[in-house]
Amino acid sequence: MDMTKTVPLDRSATVLVAGSTGLVGSVVIRHLHEQGFTSVVGAHTADVDLTDPAATTEYFDSIRPAVVVDAAARVGGIDANNSEPVEFLNDNLRIQTNLFTAAHAVGVDRLLFLGSSCIYPKYSPQPIPESALLTGPLEETNDAYAIAKIAGVIAVRSYRRQYGRRWISAMPTNVYGPGDSFHPTRSHVLPALIRRFHEAVESGAEEVVVWGTGTPRREFIHVDDLAAACLHLLDHYDDPEPVNVGCGTDVSIAQLASLVADAVGFTGRITWDVSKPDGTPRKLLDTSRLAGIGWKPAIDLVDGLRDTARWYADSVGAS
Ligand code: GDP
């Protein structure tokens, strides 16, 4: 497969980043500016309701972007996904369908759709190659979200096949970084633990409770690495197959809890609430396709975790 058949984007092209206040969208915008893009537009819910088809079409008509990064989605951790599957399915299907329809109507030539590693079957070979897509049943706690994202991948392929659009999909592993949601119950594991351990240090608590058994393994990518990978793909990748974006190594949730404890200076006890779901046992991505087009991550988990914990401490200290 020739994966490097595209030329770098024109830095004066108008780039629309949907989901501009989210963790990924906000950092993609910073990277676009750093790379010399002169016409970058960020869209979030106050600008346009992407769940509304007419509003989305009208908005695209007013901006007329040449390039779109779709980082707009309803996202959340295992508990939010498990308890509100209807919203995770419907909102994500609506957002991406409206966005693709509007992008196609104004002739967007390059579009990057961001999916998630949860699109792959629950018991995939590890590390998970892109070819594992649609080869087995999904993890139940986030199957609604996963199906919406799978529909996005198929939509991107379909626009390519039927209309010749040079649209692409990237499948990032669990993303983290400054600016994430640190909600105690709705967020993903890494920010949730930073908050819980930080609060334990502040209150002098001797124990922190972490969900599940601690045995599931997860791979984490810093949002700066993900944003850099997105821009690299837009410059160098043009193929119907999605591209995994990961860092190549994973940790157990028990190891992650110890790393977070070290990062925030918690020295007490860690206990496990096994009434909470573990989710999928492991989802380490095979990133050889991305490596093959010349990109690799730069931020080590321990360093990224420390920076994110510091950012969180500063942001709660400031409020
Ligand atoms: P997932 O990767 O889609 O399963 O999403 P999460 O980031 O929400 O959860 C990853 C793993 O961390 C699961 O095994 C959870 O049980 C575990 N976990 C442990 N403590 C927490 C917590 O406080 N919040 C979340 N979201 N997950 C936790």
Boltz pocket constraint, residues with backbone or C-beta under 6 A from the ligand:
constraints:
  - pocket:
      binder: B
      contacts: [[A, 76], [A, 77], [A, 78], [A, 79], [A, 118], [A, 142], [A, 174], [A, 184], [A, 185], [A, 186], [A, 187], [A, 188], [A, 189], [A, 190], [A, 192], [A, 193], [A, 209], [A, 210], [A, 211], [A, 212], [A, 213], [A, 216], [A, 218], [A, 253], [A, 276], [A, 277], [A, 278], [A, 279], [A, 280]]
      max_distance: 6.0
